[in-house]
């Protein structure tokens, strides 16, 4: 099966081709994906991707330290000035999640090390034959979601967590006949996986 979910949307196609399921260990990128996946709750991914540039500008390219210090007034200003999702609790979660990331970095060295240990630092590579087979959540996404919630993270339920795992390459759900399936080994090496 080829991945049909990007459709004819150019942003979705580019995301699928260059980022989706590509293993990544950069904390700033992980925080960006965590934020965007949280923003997607009850919305479509295409809406979030169309506002990604605004998010990058509003949150200083997802600078974790900067985001952790934002006040409610700052967030209100960002809500008014930028084309971000206007849901205020989601915007507040950028701050609280950044604060939670900093605590994890202090304890585990990095958010990446904390997350990737769940899969023994190797992506889970699935071999789906139809998109209907791809789960919305898994026992592992549920476990990580619970662990993150205990650490103060918001908008990180098991479905959002599974999408996040795909986004950072912890899970590879490209279809068996998707042209990007053959790039897995190269992509892993490019991102520090051997």
Contact map, one row per residue, 1 for C-alpha under 8 A:
11100000000000000000000000000000000000000000000000000000000000000000000000000000000000000000000000000000000000000000000000000001111000000000000000000000000000000000000000000011110000000000000000
11110000000000000000000000000000000000000000000000000000000000000000000000000000000000000000000000000000000000000000000000000000000000000000000000000000000000000000000000000111111000000000000000
11111100000000000000000000000000000000000000000000000000000000000000000000000000000000000000000000000000000000000000000000000000001000000000000000000000000000000000000000000110010000000000000000
01111110000000000000000000000000000000000000000000000000000000000000000000000000000000000000000000000000000000000000000000000000000000000000000000000000000000000000000000000000000000000000000000
00111110000000000000000000000000000000000000000000000000000000000000000000000000000000000000000000000000000000000000000000000000000000000000000000000000000000000000000000000000000000000000000000
00111111110110010000000000000000000000000000000000000000000000000000000000000000000000000000000000000000000000000000000000000000000000000000000000000000000000000000000000000000000000000000000000
00011111100110000000000000000000000000000000000000000000000000000000000000000000000000000000000000000000000000000000000000000000000000000000000000000000000000000000000000000000000000000000000000
00000111110110000000000000000000000000000000000000000000000000000000000000000000000000000000000000000000000000000000000000000000000000000000000000000000000000000000000000000000000000000000000000
00000111111110000000000000000000000000000000010000000000000000000000000000000000000000000000000000000000000000000000000000000000000000000000000000000000000000000000000000000000000000000000000000
00000101111111000000000000000000000000000000000000000000000000000000000000000000000000000000000000000000000000000000000000000000000000000000000000000000000000000000000000000000000000000000000000
00000000111111100000000000000000000000000000010011000000000000000000000000000000000000000000000000000000000000000000000000000000000000000000000000000000000000000000000000000000000000000000000000
00000111111111110000000000000000000000000000010010000000000000000000000000000000000000000000000000000000000000000000000000000000000000000000000000000000000000000000000000000000000000000000000000
00000111111111111000000000000000000000000000000000000000000000000000000000000000000000000000000000000000000000000000000000000000000000000000000000000000000000000000000000000000000000000000000000
00000000011111111110000000000000000000000000000000000000000000000000000000000000000000000000000000000000000000000000000000000000000000000000000000000000000000000000000000000000000000000000000000
00000000001111111111000000000000000000000000000000000000000000000000000000000000000000000000000000000000000000000000000000000000000000000000000000000000000000000000000000000000000000000000000000
00000100000111111111000000000000000000000000000000000000000000000000000000000000000000000000000000000000000000000000000000000000000000000000000000000000000000000000000000000000000000000000000000
00000000000011111111000000000000000000000000000000000000000000000000000000000000000000000000000000000000000000000000000000000000000000000000000000000000000000000000000000000000000100000000000000
00000000000001111111010000000000000000000000000000000000000000000000000000000000000000000000000000000000000000000000000000000000000000000000000000000000000000000000000000000000000000000000000000
00000000000001111111110000000000000000000000000000000000000000000000000000000000000000000000000000000000000000000000000000000000000000000000000000000000000000000000001100000000000000000000000000
00000000000000111111110000000000000000000000000000000000000000000000000000000000000000000000000000000000000000000000000000000000000000000000000000000000000000000000011110000000000000000000000000
00000000000000000011111000000000000000000000000000000000000000000000000000000000000000000000000000000000000000000000000000000000000000000000000000000000000000000000111111111100000000000000000000
00000000000000000111111100000000000000000000000000000000000000000000000000000000000000000000000000000000000000000000000000000000000000000000000000000000000000000000001110010000000000010011000000
00000000000000000000111110000000000000000000000000000000000000000000000000000000000000000000000000000000000000000000000000100000000000000000000000000000000000000000000111000000000000000011001010
00000000000000000000011111001100000000000000000000000000000000000000000000000000000000000000000000000000000000000000000000000000000000000000000000000000000000000000000110000000000000000000001000
00000000000000000000001111101100000000000000000000000000000000000000000000000000000000000000000000000000000000011000000000000000000000000000000000000000000000000000000100000000000000000000001000
00000000000000000000000111111100000000000000000000000000000000000000000000000000000000000000000000000000000000010000000000000000000000000000000000000000000000000000000000000000000000000000000000
00000000000000000000000011111110000000000000000000000000000000000000000000000000000000000000000000000000000001110000000000000000000000000000000000000000000000000000000000000000000000000000000000
00000000000000000000000001111111000000000000000000000000000001110000000000000000000000000000000000000000000000000000000000000000000000000000000000000000000000000000000000000000000000000000000000
00000000000000000000000111111111100000000000000000000000000001000000000000000000000000000000000000000000000000000000000000000000000000000000000000000000000000000000000000000000000000000000000000
00000000000000000000000111111111110000000000000000000000000000000000000000000000000000000000000000000000000000110000000000000000000000000000000000000000000000000000000100000000000000000000000000
00000000000000000000000000111111111000000000000000000000000001010000000000000000000000000000000001001000000000000000000000000000000000000000000000000000000000000000000000000000000000000000000000
00000000000000000000000000011111111100000000000000000000000011000000000000000000000000000000000000000000000000000000000000000000000000000000000000000000000000000000000000000000000000000000000000
00000000000000000000000000001111111110000000000000000000000000000000000000000000000000000000000000000000000000000000000000000000000000000000000000000000000000000001001100000000000000000000000000
00000000000000000000000000000111111111000000000000000000000000000000000000000000000000000000000000000000000000000000000000000000000000000000000000000000000100000001000000000000000000000000000000
00000000000000000000000000000011111111100000000000000000000000000000000000000000000000000000010000000000000000000000000000000000000000000000000000000000000000000000000000000000000000000000000000
00000000000000000000000000000001111111110000000100010000000000000000000000000000000000000000000000000000000000000000000000000000000000000000000000000000000000000000000000000000000000000000000000
00000000000000000000000000000000111111111000000000000000000000000000000000000000000000000000000000000000000000000000000000000000000000000000000000000000000000010011000000000000000000000000000000
00000000000000000000000000000000011111111000000000000000000000000000000000000000000000000100000000000000000000000000000000000000000000000000000000000000011100010000000000000000000000000000000000
00000000000000000000000000000000001111111010000100000000000000000000000000000000000010000100000000000000000000000000000000000000000000000000000000000000001000000000000000000000000000000000000000
00000000000000000000000000000000000111111111101100000000000000000000000000000000000000000000000000000000000000000000000000000000000000000000000000000000000000000000000000000000000000000000000000
00000000000000000000000000000000000011111111000000000000000000000000000000000000000000000000000000000000000000000000000000000000000000000000000000000000001000010000000000000000000000000000000000
00000000000000000000000000000000000000011111000000000000000000000000000000000000000000000000000000000000000000000000000000000000000000000000000000000000000000000000000000000000000000000000000000
00000000000000000000000000000000000000111111101100000000000000000000000000000000000000000000000000000000000000000000000000000000000000000000000000000000000000000000000000000000000000000000000000
00000000000000000000000000000000000000011111111100000000000000000000000000000000000000000000000000000000000000000000000000000000000000000000000000000000000000000000000000000000000000000000000000
00000000000000000000000000000000000000010011111110000000000000000000000000000000000000000000000000000000000000000000000000000000000000000000000000000000000000000000000000000000000000000000000000
00000000101100000000000000000000000000000001111111000000000000000000000000000000000000000000000000000000000000000000000000000000000000000000000000000000000000000000000000000000000000000000000000
00000000000000000000000000000000000000010011111111100000000000000000000000000000000000000000000000000000000000000000000000000000000000000000000000000000000000000000000000000000000000000000000000
00000000000000000000000000000000000100110011111111110000000000000000000000000000000010000000000000000000000000000000000000000000000000000000000000000000000000000000000000000000000000000000000000
00000000001100000000000000000000000000000000111111110000000000000000000000000000000000000000000000000000000000000000000000000000000000000000000000000000000000000000000000000000000000000000000000
00000000001000000000000000000000000000000000011111111000000000000000000000000000000000000000000000000000000000000000000000000000000000000000000000000000000000000000000000000000000000000000000000
00000000000000000000000000000000000000000000001111111110000000000000000000000000001110000000000000000000000000000000000000000000000000000000000000000000000000000000000000000000000000000000000000
00000000000000000000000000000000000100000000000111111111000000000000000000000000000100000000000000000000000000000000000000000000000000000000000000000000000000000000000000000000000000000000000000
00000000000000000000000000000000000000000000000001111111100000000000000000000000000000000000000000000000000000000000000000000000000000000000000000000000000000000000000000000000000000000000000000
00000000000000000000000000000000000000000000000000111111110000000000000000000000011100000000000000000000000000000000000000000000000000000000000000000000000000000000000000000000000000000000000000
00000000000000000000000000000000000000000000000000111111111011000000000000000000011100000000000000000000000000000000000000000000000000000000000000000000000000000000000000000000000000000000000000
00000000000000000000000000000000000000000000000000011111111111000000000000000000000000000000000000000000000000000000000000000000000000000000000000000000000000000000000000000000000000000000000000
00000000000000000000000000000000000000000000000000001111111110000000000000000000000000000000000000000000000000000000000000000000000000000000000000000000000000000000000000000000000000000000000000
00000000000000000000000000000000000000000000000000000111111110000000000000000100010000000000000000000000000000000000000000000000000000000000000000000000000000000000000000000000000000000000000000
00000000000000000000000000000000000000000000000000000011111111100110000000000000000000000000000000000000000000000000000000000000000000000000000000000000000000000000000000000000000000000000000000
00000000000000000000000000000000000000000000000000000001111111100100000000000000000000000000000000000000000000000000000000000000000000000000000000000000000000000000000000000000000000000000000000
00000000000000000000000000000001000000000000000000000011111111100000000000000000000000000000000000000000000000000000000000000000000000000000000000000000000000000000000000000000000000000000000000
00000000000000000000000000011011000000000000000000000011001111110110000000000000000000000000000000000000000000000000000000000000000000000000000000000000000000000000000000000000000000000000000000
00000000000000000000000000010000000000000000000000000000001111111110000000000000000000000000000000000000000000000000000000000000000000000000000000000000000000000000000000000000000000000000000000
00000000000000000000000000010010000000000000000000000000000001111111000000000000000000000000000001101100000000000000000000000000000000000000000000000000000000000000000000000000000000000000000000
00000000000000000000000000000000000000000000000000000000000000111111100000000000000000000000000001100100000000000000000000000000000000000000000000000000000000000000000000000000000000000000000000
00000000000000000000000000000000000000000000000000000000001101111111110000000000000000000000000000000000000000000000000000000000000000000000000000000000000000000000000000000000000000000000000000
00000000000000000000000000000000000000000000000000000000001001111111110000000000000000000000011001000000000000000000000000000000000000000000000000000000000000000000000000000000000000000000000000
00000000000000000000000000000000000000000000000000000000000000011111110000000000000000000000011111100000000000000000000000000000000000000000000000000000000000000000000000000000000000000000000000
00000000000000000000000000000000000000000000000000000000000000001111111000000000000000000000001000000000000000000000000000000000000000000000000000000000000000000000000000000000000000000000000000
00000000000000000000000000000000000000000000000000000000000000000111111111100000000000000000001000000000000000000000000000000000000000000000000000000000000000000000000000000000000000000000000000
00000000000000000000000000000000000000000000000000000000000000000000111111100000000000000000000000000000000000000000000000000000000000000000000000000000000000000000000000000000000000000000000000
00000000000000000000000000000000000000000000000000000000000000000000011111110000000000000001000000000000000000000000000000000000000000000000000000000000000000000000000000000000000000000000000000
00000000000000000000000000000000000000000000000000000000000000000000011111111000000000000000000000000000000000000000000000000000000000000000000000000000000000000000000000000000000000000000000000
00000000000000000000000000000000000000000000000000000000000000000000011111111100000000000000000000000000000000000000000000000000000000000000000000000000000000000000000000000000000000000000000000
00000000000000000000000000000000000000000000000000000000000000000000011111111110000000010011000000000000000000000000000000000000000000000000000000000000000000000000000000000000000000000000000000
00000000000000000000000000000000000000000000000000000000000000000000000111111111000000010000000000000000000000000000000000000000000000000000000000000000000000000000000000000000000000000000000000
00000000000000000000000000000000000000000000000000000000000000000000000011111111100000000000000000000000000000000000000000000000000000000000000000000000000000000000000000000000000000000000000000
00000000000000000000000000000000000000000000000000000000010000000000000001111111110100000000000000000000000000000000000000000000000000000000000000000000000000000000000000000000000000000000000000
00000000000000000000000000000000000000000000000000000000000000000000000000111111111111010010000000000000000000000000000000000000000000000000000000000000000000000000000000000000000000000000000000
00000000000000000000000000000000000000000000000000000000000000000000000000011111111000000000000000000000000000000000000000000000000000000000000000000000000000000000000000000000000000000000000000
00000000000000000000000000000000000000000000000000000000000000000000000000001111111000000000000000000000000000000000000000000000000000000000000000000000000000000000000000000000000000000000000000
00000000000000000000000000000000000000000000000000000110010000000000000000000111111100000000000000000000000000000000000000000000000000000000000000000000000000000000000000000000000000000000000000
00000000000000000000000000000000000000000000000000100110000000000000000000000011111110000000000000000000000000000000000000000000000000000000000000000000000000000000000000000000000000000000000000
00000000000000000000000000000000000000000000000000110110000000000000000000000110011111000000000000000000000000000000000000000000000000000000000000000000000000000000000000000000000000000000000000
00000000000000000000000000000000000000100000000100100000000000000000000000000010001111100110000000000000000000000000000000000000000000000000000000000000000000000000000000000000000000000000000000
00000000000000000000000000000000000000000000000000000000000000000000000000000010000111110010000000000000000000000000000000000000000000000000000000000000000000000000000000000000000000000000000000
00000000000000000000000000000000000000000000000000000000000000000000000000000000000011111110000000000000000000000000000000000000000000000000000000000000000000000000000000000000000000000000000000
00000000000000000000000000000000000000000000000000000000000000000000000000110010000001111111000000000000000000000000000000000000000000000000000000000000000000000000000000000000000000000000000000
00000000000000000000000000000000000000000000000000000000000000000000000000000000000000111111100000000000000000000000000000000000000000000000000000000000000000000000000000000000000000000000000000
00000000000000000000000000000000000001100000000000000000000000000000000000000000000010111111110000000000000000000000000000000000000000000000000000000000001000000000000000000000000000000000000000
00000000000000000000000000000000000000000000000000000000000000000000000000100010000011111111111000000000000000000000000000000000000000000000000000000000000000000000000000000000000000000000000000
00000000000000000000000000000000000000000000000000000000000000000000000100100000000000011111111100000000000000000000000000000000000000000000000000000000000000000000000000000000000000000000000000
00000000000000000000000000000000000000000000000000000000000000000000000000000000000000001111111110000000000000000000000000000000000000000000000000000000111000000000000000000000000000000000000000
00000000000000000000000000000000001000000000000000000000000000000011000000000000000000000111111111000000000000000000000000000000000000000000000000000000000000000000000000000000000000000000000000
00000000000000000000000000000000000000000000000000000000000000000011110000000000000000000011111111100000000000000000000000000000000000000000000000000000000000000000000000000000000000000000000000
00000000000000000000000000000000000000000000000000000000000000000001000000000000000000000001111111110000000000000000000000000000000000000000000000000001110000000000000000000000000000000000000000
00000000000000000000000000000000000000000000000000000000000000000001000000000000000000000000111111111000000000000000000000000000000000000000000000000001110000000000000000000000000000000000000000
00000000000000000000000000000010000000000000000000000000000000011011000000000000000000000000011111111100000000000000000000000000000000000000000000000000000000000000000000000000000000000000000000
00000000000000000000000000000000000000000000000000000000000000011001000000000000000000000000001111111110000000000000000000000000000000000000000000000000000000000000000000000000000000000000000000
00000000000000000000000000000000000000000000000000000000000000000000000000000000000000000000000111111111000000000000000000000000000000000000000000000011100000000000000000000000000000000000000000
00000000000000000000000000000010000000000000000000000000000000010000000000000000000000000000000011111111100000100000000000000000000000000000000000000000000000000000000000000000000000000000000000
00000000000000000000000000000000000000000000000000000000000000011000000000000000000000000000000001111111110000000000000000000000000000000000000000000000000000000000000000000000000000000000000000
00000000000000000000000000000000000000000000000000000000000000000000000000000000000000000000000000111111111000000000000000000000000000000000000000000000000000000000000000000000000000000000000000
00000000000000000000000000000000000000000000000000000000000000000000000000000000000000000000000000011111111111100100000000000000000000000000000000000000000000000000000000000000000000000000000000
00000000000000000000000000000000000000000000000000000000000000000000000000000000000000000000000000001111111111100000000000000000000000000000000000000000000000000000000000000000000000000000000000
00000000000000000000000000000000000000000000000000000000000000000000000000000000000000000000000000000111111111000000000000000000000000000000000000000000000000000000000000000000000000000000000000
00000000000000000000000000000000000000000000000000000000000000000000000000000000000000000000000000000011111111000000000000000000000000000000000000000000000000000000000000000000000000000000000000
00000000000000000000000000000000000000000000000000000000000000000000000000000000000000000000000000000001111111101100000000000000000000000000000000000000000000000000000000000000000000000000000000
00000000000000000000000000000000000000000000000000000000000000000000000000000000000000000000000000000001111111101000000000000000000000000000000000000000000000000000000000000000000000000000000000
00000000000000000000000000100000000000000000000000000000000000000000000000000000000000000000000000000001111111111100000000000000000000000000000000000000000000000000000000000000000000000000000000
00000000000000000000000000100100000000000000000000000000000000000000000000000000000000000000000000001001100111111110000000000000000000000000000000000000000000000000000000000000000000000000000000
00000000000000000000000011100100000000000000000000000000000000000000000000000000000000000000000000000000000001111111000000000000000000000000000000000000000000000000000000000000000000000000000000
00000000000000000000000010000000000000000000000000000000000000000000000000000000000000000000000000000000000111111111100000000000000000000000000000000000000000000000000000000000000000000000000000
00000000000000000000000000000000000000000000000000000000000000000000000000000000000000000000000000000001000101111111110000000000000000000000000000000000000000000000000000000000000000000000000000
00000000000000000000000000000000000000000000000000000000000000000000000000000000000000000000000000000000000000111111110000000000000000000000000000000000000000000000000000000000000000000000000000
00000000000000000000000000000000000000000000000000000000000000000000000000000000000000000000000000000000000000011111111111000000000000000000000000000000000000000000000001000000000000000000000000
00000000000000000000000000000000000000000000000000000000000000000000000000000000000000000000000000000000000000001111111110000000000000000000000000000000000000000000000000000000000000000000000000
00000000000000000000000000000000000000000000000000000000000000000000000000000000000000000000000000000000000000000111111110000000000000000000000100000000000000000000000000000000000000000000000000
00000000000000000000000000000000000000000000000000000000000000000000000000000000000000000000000000000000000000000001111111110000000000000000000000000000000000000000000001000000000000000000000000
00000000000000000000000000000000000000000000000000000000000000000000000000000000000000000000000000000000000000000001111111000000000000000000000000000000000000000000000000000000000000000000000000
00000000000000000000000000000000000000000000000000000000000000000000000000000000000000000000000000000000000000000001111111100000000000000000000000000000000000000000000000000000000000000000000000
00000000000000000000000000000000000000000000000000000000000000000000000000000000000000000000000000000000000000000001001111110000000000000000000000000000000000000000000001000000000000000000000010
00000000000000000000001000000000000000000000000000000000000000000000000000000000000000000000000000000000000000000000001011111000000000000000000000000000000000000000000011110000000000000000000000
00000000000000000000000000000000000000000000000000000000000000000000000000000000000000000000000000000000000000000000001001111100000000000000000000000000000000000000000001110000000000000000000000
00000000000000000000000000000000000000000000000000000000000000000000000000000000000000000000000000000000000000000000000000111110000000000000000000000000000000000000000000111000000000000000000000
00000000000000000000000000000000000000000000000000000000000000000000000000000000000000000000000000000000000000000000000000011111000000000000000000000000000000000000000000111100000000000000000000
00000000000000000000000000000000000000000000000000000000000000000000000000000000000000000000000000000000000000000000000000001111100000000000000000000000000000000000000000001111000000000000000000
10000000000000000000000000000000000000000000000000000000000000000000000000000000000000000000000000000000000000000000000000000111111011000000000000000000000000000000000000001111000000000000000000
10000000000000000000000000000000000000000000000000000000000000000000000000000000000000000000000000000000000000000000000000000011111010000000000000000000000000000000000000000011000000000000000000
10000000000000000000000000000000000000000000000000000000000000000000000000000000000000000000000000000000000000000000000000000001111111000000000000000000000000000000000000000010000000000000000000
10100000000000000000000000000000000000000000000000000000000000000000000000000000000000000000000000000000000000000000000000000001111111000000000000000000000000000000000000000010000000000000000000
00000000000000000000000000000000000000000000000000000000000000000000000000000000000000000000000000000000000000000000000000000000011111100000000000000000000000000000000000000000000000000000000000
00000000000000000000000000000000000000000000000000000000000000000000000000000000000000000000000000000000000000000000000000000001111111100000000000000000000000000000000000000000000000000000000000
00000000000000000000000000000000000000000000000000000000000000000000000000000000000000000000000000000000000000000000000000000001011111110000000000000000000000000000000000001000000000000000000000
00000000000000000000000000000000000000000000000000000000000000000000000000000000000000000000000000000000000000000000000000000000000111111100000000000000000000000000000000000000000000000000000000
00000000000000000000000000000000000000000000000000000000000000000000000000000000000000000000000000000000000000000000000000000000000001111100000000000000000000100110000000000000000000000000000000
00000000000000000000000000000000000000000000000000000000000000000000000000000000000000000000000000000000000000000000000000000000000000111110110000000000000001101100000000000000000000000000000000
00000000000000000000000000000000000000000000000000000000000000000000000000000000000000000000000000000000000000000000000000000000000000111111110000000000000001000100000000000000000000000000000000
00000000000000000000000000000000000000000000000000000000000000000000000000000000000000000000000000000000000000000000000000000000000000001111111000000000000000000000000000000000000000000000000000
00000000000000000000000000000000000000000000000000000000000000000000000000000000000000000000000000000000000000000000000000000000000000000111111100000000000000000000000000000000000000000000000000
00000000000000000000000000000000000000000000000000000000000000000000000000000000000000000000000000000000000000000000000000000000000000001111111110000000000001101100100000000000000000000000000000
00000000000000000000000000000000000000000000000000000000000000000000000000000000000000000000000000000000000000000000000000000000000000001111111111000000000011101000000000000000000000000000000000
00000000000000000000000000000000000000000000000000000000000000000000000000000000000000000000000000000000000000000000000000000000000000000011111111100000000001000000000000000000000000000000000000
00000000000000000000000000000000000000000000000000000000000000000000000000000000000000000000000000000000000000000000010000000000000000000001111111110000000001001000000000000000000000000000000000
00000000000000000000000000000000000000000000000000000000000000000000000000000000000000000000000000000000000000000000000000000000000000000000111111111000000111001000000000000000000000000000000000
00000000000000000000000000000000000000000000000000000000000000000000000000000000000000000000000000000000000000000000000000000000000000000000011111111100000010000000000000000000000000000000000000
00000000000000000000000000000000000000000000000000000000000000000000000000000000000000000000000000000000000000000000000000000000000000000000001111111110000000000000000000000000000000000000000000
00000000000000000000000000000000000000000000000000000000000000000000000000000000000000000000000000000000000000000000000000000000000000000000000111111111100100000000000000000000000000000000000000
00000000000000000000000000000000000000000000000000000000000000000000000000000000000000000000000000000000000000000000000000000000000000000000000011111111110100000000000000000000000000000000000000
00000000000000000000000000000000000000000000000000000000000000000000000000000000000000000000000000000000000000000000000000000000000000000000000001111111100000000000000000000000000000000000000000
00000000000000000000000000000000000000000000000000000000000000000000000000000000000000000000000000010000000000000000000000000000000000000000000000111111100000000000000000000000000000000000000000
00000000000000000000000000000000000000000000000000000000000000000000000000000000000000000000000110010000000000000000000000000000000000000000000000011111110000000000000000000000000000000000000000
00000000000000000000000000000000000000000000000000000000000000000000000000000000000000000000100110010000000000000000000000000000000000000000000000011111111100000000000000000000000000000000000000
00000000000000000000000000000000000001000000000000000000000000000000000000000000000000000000100110000000000000000000000000000000000000000000000000001001111100000000000000000000000000000000000000
00000000000000000000000000000000000001101000000000000000000000000000000000000000000000000100100000000000000000000000000000000000000000000000000000000000111110010000000000000000000000000000000000
00000000000000000000000000000000010001000000000000000000000000000000000000000000000000000000000000000000000000000000000000000000000000000000000010011000111111111000000000000000000000000000000000
00000000000000000000000000000000000000000000000000000000000000000000000000000000000000000000000000000000000000000000000000000000000000000000010011000000001111111000000000000000000000000000000000
00000000000000000000000000000000000000000000000000000000000000000000000000000000000000000000000000000000000000000000000000000000000000001100111110000000000111111100000000000000000000000000000000
00000000000000000000000000000000000000000000000000000000000000000000000000000000000000000000000000000000000000000000000000000000000000011000110000000000000111111110000000000000000000000000000000
00000000000000000000000000000000000011001000000000000000000000000000000000000000000000000000000000000000000000000000000000000000000000000000000000000000001111111111000000000000000000000000000000
00000000000000000000000000000000000000000000000000000000000000000000000000000000000000000000000000000000000000000000000000000000000000001000110110000000000111111111100000000000000000000000000000
00000000000000000000000000000000000000000000000000000000000000000000000000000000000000000000000000000000000000000000000000000000000000011100100000000000000001111111110000000000000000000000000000
00000000000000000000000000000000000010000000000000000000000000000000000000000000000000000000000000000000000000000000000000000000000000010000000000000000000000111111111000000000000000000000000000
00000000000000000000000000000000110010000000000000000000000000000000000000000000000000000000000000000000000000000000000000000000000000000000000000000000000000011111111100000000000000000000000000
00000000000000000000100000000000000000000000000000000000000000000000000000000000000000000000000000000000000000000000000000000000000000000000100000000000000000001111111111100000000000000000000000
00000000000000000001100000000000000000000000000000000000000000000000000000000000000000000000000000000000000000000000000000000000000000000000000000000000000000000111111111111000000000000000000000
00000000000000000011110000000000100000000000000000000000000000000000000000000000000000000000000000000000000000000000000000000000000000000000000000000000000000000011111111000000000000000000000000
00000000000000000011111110000100100000000000000000000000000000000000000000000000000000000000000000000000000000000000000000000000000000000000000000000000000000000001111111100000000000000000000000
00000000000000000001111100000000000000000000000000000000000000000000000000000000000000000000000000000000000000000000000000100000000000000000000000000000000000000000111111110000000000000000000000
00000000000000000000101000000000000000000000000000000000000000000000000000000000000000000000000000000000000000000001001001110000000000000000000000000000000000000000111111110000000000000000000000
00000000000000000000100000000000000000000000000000000000000000000000000000000000000000000000000000000000000000000000000000111100000000000000000000000000000000000000110111111000000000000000000000
00000000000000000000110000000000000000000000000000000000000000000000000000000000000000000000000000000000000000000000000000111100000000000000000000000000000000000000010011111100000000000000000000
00000000000000000000100000000000000000000000000000000000000000000000000000000000000000000000000000000000000000000000000000001111000001000000000000000000000000000000010000111110000000000000000000
01100000000000000000100000000000000000000000000000000000000000000000000000000000000000000000000000000000000000000000000000000111000000000000000000000000000000000000000000011111010110000000000000
11100000000000000000000000000000000000000000000000000000000000000000000000000000000000000000000000000000000000000000000000000011111000000000000000000000000000000000000000001111110010000000000000
11000000000000000000000000000000000000000000000000000000000000000000000000000000000000000000000000000000000000000000000000000011100000000000000000000000000000000000000000000111110010000000000000
11000000000000000000000000000000000000000000000000000000000000000000000000000000000000000000000000000000000000000000000000000000000000000000000000000000000000000000000000000011111010000000000000
11100000000000000000000000000000000000000000000000000000000000000000000000000000000000000000000000000000000000000000000000000000000000000000000000000000000000000000000000000111111111000000000000
01000000000000000000000000000000000000000000000000000000000000000000000000000000000000000000000000000000000000000000000000000000000000000000000000000000000000000000000000000000111111100000000000
00000000000000001000000000000000000000000000000000000000000000000000000000000000000000000000000000000000000000000000000000000000000000000000000000000000000000000000000000000100011111110000000000
00000000000000000000000000000000000000000000000000000000000000000000000000000000000000000000000000000000000000000000000000000000000000000000000000000000000000000000000000000111111111110000000000
00000000000000000000000000000000000000000000000000000000000000000000000000000000000000000000000000000000000000000000000000000000000000000000000000000000000000000000000000000000011111111000000000
00000000000000000000000000000000000000000000000000000000000000000000000000000000000000000000000000000000000000000000000000000000000000000000000000000000000000000000000000000000001111111110000000
00000000000000000000010000000000000000000000000000000000000000000000000000000000000000000000000000000000000000000000000000000000000000000000000000000000000000000000000000000000000111111111000000
00000000000000000000000000000000000000000000000000000000000000000000000000000000000000000000000000000000000000000000000000000000000000000000000000000000000000000000000000000000000001111111100000
00000000000000000000000000000000000000000000000000000000000000000000000000000000000000000000000000000000000000000000000000000000000000000000000000000000000000000000000000000000000000111111110000
00000000000000000000011000000000000000000000000000000000000000000000000000000000000000000000000000000000000000000000000000000000000000000000000000000000000000000000000000000000000000111111111000
00000000000000000000011000000000000000000000000000000000000000000000000000000000000000000000000000000000000000000000000000000000000000000000000000000000000000000000000000000000000000011111111111
00000000000000000000000000000000000000000000000000000000000000000000000000000000000000000000000000000000000000000000000000000000000000000000000000000000000000000000000000000000000000001111111111
00000000000000000000000000000000000000000000000000000000000000000000000000000000000000000000000000000000000000000000000000000000000000000000000000000000000000000000000000000000000000000111111110
00000000000000000000001110000000000000000000000000000000000000000000000000000000000000000000000000000000000000000000000000000000000000000000000000000000000000000000000000000000000000000011111110
00000000000000000000000000000000000000000000000000000000000000000000000000000000000000000000000000000000000000000000000000000000000000000000000000000000000000000000000000000000000000000001111111
00000000000000000000001000000000000000000000000000000000000000000000000000000000000000000000000000000000000000000000000001000000000000000000000000000000000000000000000000000000000000000001111111
00000000000000000000000000000000000000000000000000000000000000000000000000000000000000000000000000000000000000000000000000000000000000000000000000000000000000000000000000000000000000000001100111
